[in-house]
Each structure stands twice: as C-alpha cells, then as structure tokens.
Amino acid sequence: MPSSAVSARLAMLAALALPMTLAPLRIEAAETRTFNAQDGSYSFEYPLDFSLDHLFADGTGDVAGVKASSPTNGDVRITFLGPRDAGELQEVSERTRQSIANAFTKAIAVRPSIELKSATMTTLLGRPAVDMVFSNGRLPFSKEHPQIKRYVFTAIGEKAYNFECIYRADKAEQFAPACDLAVSTVRLRDPAAKAGAPASTGDDKAATGSAGRCTKLELNRRAGLVRDMTSSLLMKDQSPATIERLRKAHAAMQAVDDRAGDKPSERDCKDIDAIGASLK
C-alpha cells in the first residue's frame, strides 16, 4: 500500500479513538504556515487551508488559535493552552495516564453525550504527553456521527500545557493530520519553560506573584490564566450574555496591557487579577 494511503488511514483510526499511539503525519513545510502567539511565547505549524481563530465569533478579540470551520466542515479548531498551574498533574507518564484522563473527563464530559474514547501516550514539547479523544454526541451531533474533541496534555515543572483539537468524526481523515502537525511542531519561546525550570528561582518572587514587583512576563502569565478561564467559560456557556461578559473582560485586559507597555506596575498585575476574579 502506498505510504500516503497508510498515513491517511492511521490518521482516521486515531481520530476514531482506537487504543494506540500514532506518530504525527508529515506535511510538507511548503504546505504550512507558522502560528505565532501574540505574546511571542510559542509557535506551531498549521495547514494553508486554515485561518486565524479569534476569541469571539465575530472575529474580534485575541487570536486564540487556527480554524477551518465552515458550513461544510463544521467546527474545526486547533488551540494551544498554557502555561497554567499543573496542580496535582505535574507527572505525566504511563503511571499517571489514567488519573490525567480522569481529571480531563471530569472537566470535559459534563454531559452524558460526551464520552472519553481513548487516552494514549504520545509526546508534546519533547515530553511524555497524554492524548485524549472525547466523542461528543450532543445535538446537532449524534453517537453515530459525533464531534471529536481531542486534548493532548503535558506538564513542564509546575506548568501545564495542552492542545485542544475539534473536528467532526466523519472529517477525521481530513483534519486529524492538522492536529498531529500542530502537536509535533509546537515550540516554546521561553527558555526556562524549554529547560523545564520552575517558574521562579532565587529571589525572582515576581514570577510567582508573591512580591510587589510586576514584570512583563508576570503580567503575561496572569493574563494567560484569565484567557484560560474565558476559554473554559465559553466551553460551558455560549449565550449572548456570557459572550458579552467575556468581551468586556478582554477589553479590560487589553486596556491594562496598553497602559502597562513594557514596564508594568504592581497596579497592572493587580488589575489583571481583579478581572480574573470577576469571572469566577
């Protein structure tokens, strides 16, 4: 069988949640673009037929990832989330695979129509990672024709990172390779995170938020936590009221960032924290 046919079949099987770990499919560099995070903290490759995905459906807000959504394709999105506090999930290995899957199932499978189909070991950022595939049969989908929600999770020190890939099961052969491409090419721009060093060392208390000094890195970290919170809220509630609430939070964060520039003050970090608190 030609290698291209084998690769396509493997991608389809992975998305249909067979219990195996598959190597990412190769996509020629000429057929991809590079996604660069707005804060410069990471990058990954994505296919040419994807476009930038903004936080809000009307095309406003921060660029959250990439998408190929359309009436024909349905909802197709790839988003990289992190760094955030790993909590008790700092060890990622075969030994902890099930506990990580259980934690994600508790957060993702909030309705009986959403089921965990597989949780296999893979790699992300050069680290062991857990690749979890959820099947979403909630309307307008069904158990026979579900939506796939795929999460690839790893931890570096005390920080957690994961991809979220969304596509329809019947479109898996077309879009699973795009998720594999992003997972295999993502790179962090923070040298400390690359090396697996903790977020703070020595007297750099600002990185943990325990001191008054507010650095640009610390401001970005806190803003990232708020963005993670808005993503979680949108997953649970996409009502106009919630979208408007998150839009106002985003506008407030942008105002703080514009005011702070390259030399934020203690007030800037506290204001970002207050925005996050208002969303709880």
Secondary structure, DSSP 8 states (H G I E B T S, - for coil): --HHHHHHHHHHHHHTT-SS--------GGGEEEEE-TTSSEEEEEETT-EEEESSTTS-S-EEEEE--BTTTB--EEEEEEEEE-TT----STTTHHHHHHHHHHHH--STTEEEEEEEEEEETTEEEEEEEEEE--TT--SSS-EEEEEEEEEETTEEEEEEEEEEGGGHHHHHHHHHHHHHH-EE--HHHHHT--S--TT-GGGGT-SS---HHHHHHHHHHHHHHHHHHHHH---HHHHHHHHHHHHHHHHHHHHHTTS--HHHHHHHHHHHHHT-
